Amino acid sequence: MPGSTVPTSGANQGRNLTAAPHSATPQSTSEDATTVGRTILSEDEIRRALTRIAYEIIETNKGVENLVLIGIRSRGVPLAVRLAARIQAIEPNFNAETRIGALDITAYRDDQRTGGTTSPAPAGESIMPSIGIEGKTVVLVDDVLYSGRTVRAALDALNAHGRPALVRLAVLVDRGHRQLPIRADHVGKNLPTSASETVRVVLTETDNATDRVDIIQLGGLS
């Protein structure tokens, strides 16, 4: 899959949606010397999951009218770009160039406001679709749904840019352990996990490596 640059018209023209990404959330941490991991989604499985989600989005929305996709930085952005490309391939009247955006949630994260363990992240740029979000059906896209706090922050950030008619959520992986009453509308894979495990999503656009999703057992436990 090519990089995540969408040469949009208007305010988005020439911008790379993956520039200045928000750092990975705690559920997508890097492996260290004390971790043991296994791959639970391969490149082909990720591709098939995204294709299925694209069809689901079209069916749920009863077409593509007023539909826009906004990726949550960082890995939600290339996933949103890929979904937009698939939707356009299925429904040619869906113009991905004007219907894709990127959302930075740095200023809205409660774990950074209240002295949580997550290190402060460099702020990225939020880029709204050139057709706007007012009165639109917005599909927020992220890599992993965990506690729900990232999505809550994304909803706050989105509301600062306009008032959509409807907001839905698409994620590649739902690992459970919700702390807030948030549910994904479209899920690539439901993955039950324990508190001693973390999920790492690797994407070509953000990690310069072959797509995969790993589940990591912390502390080197089997």
Order of alpha helices (4+ residues) and beta strands (2+ residues): beta-alpha-beta-alpha-beta-alpha-beta-alpha-beta-beta-beta-alpha-beta
